[in-house]
Amino acid sequence: MGVPVKELLEGGWAERFRLELVAGEDGLSRELTTSRIQKPGLLLTGLLEELHSDRIQIFGAAEIGYLNSLNWRELKSVIGVLEKPDIPAIIVTRELDPPDFLADLCRKKHIPLLKSSHSSSVLIDEITKYLAERLAPTTILHGVLLDVLGVGILLIGKSGIGKSECALDLVSRGYRLVSDDAVLIKRMPPSILIGTASDLIRYHMEIRGLGIVNIKDLFGITAIRERKQMDLVVELVKWESDSEYERLGFEENSYDILGVGLPYLQIPVSPGRSVATIVEVAARNQILKIMGHHSAKRLEAHLDNAMKSMDRVKS
């Protein structure tokens, strides 16, 4: 699914990109399918490979200066280069006026021709970031996303297991809510998962017996985040006496989301257990792991060394 070119001119994006339409209005429904953008440069001379047909073409001062210097015979060669690919859009930067032949070509071929007051480098950076997010693989998961000590924790589990209650306890301790119930997740390059809430439920949380509450109104702006990189998945499960749960922490499990494996923990829930405290400790432990300090593995190494020393003494 692509992004129509007209979206660059809608809402606040036209102001952000400082764009205005010059010609080719009939082509605004063309879709952008990649975040890559091309600045043709020497491609216009025909010396290099053809233009990429799926990318926005950026014409800066160098390209416009070159086009304005050409005679009609040379322009025909350039027109031949531009006519071959089905270019989604052409943007002229630095508020330069596009040559008449370029505007005529865009009208004829229904190629949106836009103009921006940004420099080429700034515009390429802005549009690339925008398209990378808009075109990123996306999914929605049932759970709660929190920022605990800078660690993005996704709480998952069956309905009614206590995810929202645990999240509320963590928020009351000063940590931050990103989304409750439905978490919108995007995979950003290279392999980063960013979670956020939909506009409809942002800042809200459902607490059984209490109803829906607005975390921003109750706890203030410091209790919420718009988006957060996800670092850890914690699944809350009902305590079963005949089930086995991780006790030593030697094994490291992962949870796959959009092809990205995140560290995964399973925490049994039972009366009297402070799940919020355990999740908070899990966040602190994850920070240690990121810093290269793995408590369980370090203990395992100490035990191995101790056993080897005992074996040497016995021998």
VEXLUMNU-703471 format. One line per 3 residues: number of its first residue (from 1); for each residue x, y, z of C-alpha. Coordinates in steps of 0.05 Angstrom, whole numbers, padded with zeros to 5 digits. Example, Ala and Ser with C-alpha at 12.3 -4.5 7.8 and 13.67 -1.06 7.14 Angstrom:
1 = 00246,-00090,00156  00273,-00021,00143
//
This chain:
1 = 00000,00000,00000  00031,00066,-00022  00024,00138,-00001
4 = -00012,00183,-00052  00028,00244,-00072  -00030,00289,-00053
7 = -00019,00271,00020  00044,00313,00019  -00001,00373,00006
10 = -00053,00358,00059  -00059,00379,00132  00004,00407,00162
13 = 00050,00368,00115  00049,00421,00060  00072,00472,00112
16 = 00125,00426,00140  00153,00410,00071  00137,00481,00046
19 = 00106,00452,-00017  00062,00483,-00069  00034,00451,-00133
22 = 00060,00479,-00199  00033,00430,-00250  00008,00359,-00260
25 = -00052,00362,-00214  -00083,00302,-00249  -00026,00259,-00223
28 = -00034,00273,-00149  -00064,00204,-00139  00001,00171,-00158
31 = 00028,00130,-00101  00096,00132,-00068  00119,00061,-00051
34 = 00189,00074,-00025  00221,00124,00022  00282,00129,-00023
37 = 00288,00195,-00060  00331,00211,-00120  00369,00274,-00140
40 = 00383,00261,-00214  00445,00304,-00225  00485,00273,-00282
43 = 00428,00226,-00299  00397,00284,-00337  00456,00283,-00385
46 = 00442,00211,-00402  00512,00190,-00380  00489,00146,-00323
49 = 00433,00095,-00312  00360,00112,-00320  00320,00147,-00266
52 = 00287,00103,-00215  00214,00102,-00233  00188,00092,-00162
55 = 00223,00152,-00129  00209,00225,-00121  00258,00265,-00163
58 = 00289,00326,-00130  00313,00382,-00175  00359,00430,-00138
61 = 00401,00489,-00160  00449,00445,-00199  00395,00410,-00239
64 = 00355,00473,-00254  00418,00511,-00273  00438,00455,-00320
67 = 00369,00453,-00352  00367,00528,-00362  00434,00525,-00398
70 = 00411,00476,-00452  00390,00491,-00523  00328,00459,-00553
73 = 00366,00401,-00584  00397,00384,-00516  00330,00392,-00481
76 = 00300,00339,-00526  00351,00290,-00499  00333,00309,-00427
79 = 00258,00302,-00443  00273,00232,-00469  00305,00214,-00403
82 = 00247,00241,-00362  00192,00210,-00406  00215,00138,-00399
85 = 00201,00124,-00325  00133,00134,-00293  00159,00184,-00241
88 = 00112,00193,-00182  00130,00267,-00171  00183,00320,-00185
91 = 00200,00372,-00132  00241,00435,-00147  00276,00462,-00085
94 = 00302,00530,-00061  00238,00562,-00089  00268,00561,-00158
97 = 00222,00568,-00218  00220,00504,-00259  00234,00512,-00334
100 = 00173,00519,-00378  00188,00454,-00415  00189,00416,-00349
103 = 00121,00444,-00328  00093,00427,-00398  00121,00357,-00394
106 = 00090,00345,-00325  00022,00370,-00350  00026,00324,-00410
109 = 00048,00263,-00371  00006,00279,-00309  00067,00281,-00264
112 = 00058,00324,-00202  00108,00382,-00205  00118,00416,-00138
115 = 00161,00471,-00111  00192,00479,-00042  00231,00535,-00008
118 = 00272,00483,00030  00342,00466,00006  00349,00397,-00027
121 = 00385,00366,00033  00333,00389,00083  00274,00369,00040
124 = 00303,00300,00025  00314,00288,00099  00244,00311,00119
127 = 00207,00271,00065  00250,00209,00074  00233,00206,00149
130 = 00160,00218,00135  00155,00164,00082  00196,00115,00123
133 = 00145,00119,00178  00084,00120,00133  00108,00060,00093
136 = 00135,00020,00152  00105,-00049,00164  00050,-00042,00217
139 = 00010,-00085,00264  -00036,-00077,00324  -00028,-00120,00386
142 = -00073,-00126,00447  -00033,-00103,00507  -00005,-00044,00546
145 = 00058,-00006,00527  00096,00031,00581  00161,00069,00589
148 = 00194,00043,00653  00262,00074,00667  00270,00086,00593
151 = 00255,00014,00575  00195,00004,00529  00156,-00054,00560
154 = 00097,-00087,00525  00050,-00122,00574  00010,-00178,00541
157 = -00036,-00232,00568  -00107,-00256,00567  -00164,-00208,00579
160 = -00175,-00195,00653  -00106,-00220,00675  -00089,-00151,00704
163 = -00048,-00115,00651  -00082,-00048,00660  -00080,-00053,00736
166 = -00006,-00068,00733  00004,-00009,00686  -00035,00037,00731
169 = 00008,00017,00790  00071,00033,00750  00043,00100,00727
172 = 00028,00118,00800  00102,00104,00814  00122,00157,00763
175 = 00129,00115,00700  00095,00132,00634  00038,00103,00594
178 = 00042,00099,00518  -00020,00058,00501  -00071,00015,00535
181 = -00112,-00041,00503  -00090,-00033,00431  -00017,-00018,00413
184 = -00001,00006,00343  00068,-00020,00325  00112,00001,00267
187 = 00177,-00031,00245  00227,00024,00229  00294,00010,00195
190 = 00336,-00026,00209  00299,-00068,00261  00268,-00021,00311
193 = 00196,-00029,00336  00160,00036,00354  00095,00032,00392
196 = 00041,00085,00398  -00033,00091,00412  -00089,00106,00363
199 = -00116,00177,00365  -00183,00152,00392  -00157,00119,00456
202 = -00093,00158,00469  -00081,00174,00543  -00141,00130,00564
205 = -00141,00067,00606  -00196,00018,00624  -00196,-00005,00696
208 = -00247,-00059,00714  -00292,-00035,00770  -00272,00037,00758
211 = -00284,00047,00684  -00245,00089,00633  -00197,00140,00661
214 = -00154,00193,00628  -00082,00184,00652  -00060,00252,00626
217 = -00115,00288,00665  -00104,00247,00728  -00028,00246,00732
220 = -00006,00302,00686  00035,00307,00622  00095,00272,00653
223 = 00054,00207,00660  00046,00196,00585  00087,00187,00522
226 = 00065,00193,00450  00110,00137,00425  00165,00091,00450
229 = 00215,00042,00423  00198,-00028,00448  00253,-00065,00485
232 = 00219,-00120,00525  00155,-00163,00522  00125,-00186,00588
235 = 00068,-00236,00587  00024,-00241,00649  -00004,-00311,00659
238 = -00048,-00343,00712  -00009,-00380,00765  -00016,-00455,00757
241 = 00014,-00498,00812  00031,-00554,00764  00065,-00509,00713
244 = 00139,-00494,00710  00163,-00422,00707  00232,-00393,00696
247 = 00269,-00390,00763  00342,-00379,00746  00340,-00335,00684
250 = 00395,-00372,00646  00352,-00381,00585  00335,-00321,00542
253 = 00270,-00325,00503  00246,-00279,00448  00179,-00255,00423
256 = 00171,-00242,00348  00136,-00179,00325  00140,-00161,00251
259 = 00201,-00204,00243  00238,-00172,00302  00254,-00214,00363
262 = 00246,-00179,00429  00269,-00206,00498  00209,-00242,00528
265 = 00190,-00258,00600  00131,-00295,00628  00107,-00273,00697
268 = 00055,-00315,00734  00001,-00274,00769  -00028,-00296,00836
271 = -00058,-00262,00898  -00005,-00227,00939  00046,-00220,00884
274 = 00066,-00149,00867  00067,-00155,00792  00084,-00081,00782
277 = 00146,-00089,00826  00168,-00150,00786  00159,-00113,00720
280 = 00198,-00054,00748  00255,-00101,00768  00251,-00133,00699
283 = 00263,-00064,00669  00323,-00051,00714  00350,-00120,00697
286 = 00341,-00107,00623  00382,-00043,00630  00438,-00083,00662
289 = 00435,-00133,00605  00440,-00078,00553  00501,-00053,00590
292 = 00532,-00122,00587  00517,-00144,00658  00477,-00209,00660
295 = 00465,-00227,00733  00443,-00299,00721  00500,-00315,00674
298 = 00550,-00282,00720  00525,-00325,00778  00528,-00387,00733
301 = 00601,-00370,00717  00617,-00362,00791  00585,-00429,00807
304 = 00624,-00463,00751  00689,-00434,00776  00672,-00455,00847
307 = 00657,-00526,00825  00722,-00530,00785  00761,-00505,00845
310 = 00729,-00559,00889  00746,-00612,00838  00819,-00589,00837
313 = 00822,-00592,00913  00793,-00662,00914  00842,-00686,00862
//
